[in-house]
Amino acid sequence: MTQVTIGSPKLKSNYEGVPKNRVRFRNPNTNEYLHLSGSGRTQGTDYAWVGTRAQARALRDRALSEDKHWPFTAVKANGGNQ
């Protein structure tokens, strides 16, 4: 027998924002962040890219291998220096 439910059950989550081991890319000259799309810039962290250090290295290495200008440095996800 299959039970059909209507609506969504309540889900409990302990999610409290960005995990501690995540980083963002920030341009130190303009204080702009890398956009979450992986290209472009954004002023705040609402639409800024965030990921693990390994993902950050891969993103940076890909841009450099394509001879793209890479002005960003990795910082803690909350905006502090890495």
N, C-alpha and C positions, 0 to 999 in steps of 0.2 A: 504494500500500500504506500502511496506517495502522499506526503503532506505538503500542501501549498500554504505558504505564509504570505500575508500582505503587509507591506511596509518593511522597514529594515529593523532588525533587532538591535538593541543597544549594545554597542561595542565599548569595551573598556580599553583605554590606552594610557600608557605612561609616557607618551611622547611629550617632551618639554623643549621643543625647538630643535636646533641643529646639534647633532652629536658632537662630542668634543674633538674627535679625530678628523673633522672636516676642515677644508681650507677654501678660501676664495682667492681670486686674483684681483689685485688692485694696482692701478698705475700710480706710482709714488709722486709723479709730477703733478697730476691733476686730481688725485684722490678719487678717480672714477673706477668702477668695478667692471669686470668682464661681464657682459650680458649673459643670461642663462642659456641663450641659444648657442653660445660658444664663439660668437663673433659680435662685434659692436661693443658699445659701452653703456653703462647706466650710472646715474648719480648715487643712488642708495642701494641697500642690500635687498629690497623687495623683489627686484627682478635680476639679481646678480647670480652668476653661476656659483654653485657650491658642490664640492665633491671630495673624494679621498685624495691623499697625497699621490697615490699611484695614478689616479685619473688625471690629476693636475699635471704630473710629469708627462703623461701620454699626450695630453692636449697641447702642452707647450712644445714637446718634441715634434709633433705633427706640424704645428705652425712653422717652426724653425726649419724643418725639412722641406717645406714648400716655399722657403725664402720669404716668409711674411714677417713684417715688423712685429716684435713681441715686447711691448713696454711694461708688461705686468710682472709683479712679484707676488709670490704666495704669502698670504696672511691668514691668521686664524679666522674661522668663519664669523666670529663676533666682531671682527675688524681690527684686532690687535696684530702686532708683528709676529711672524712665525719663528 
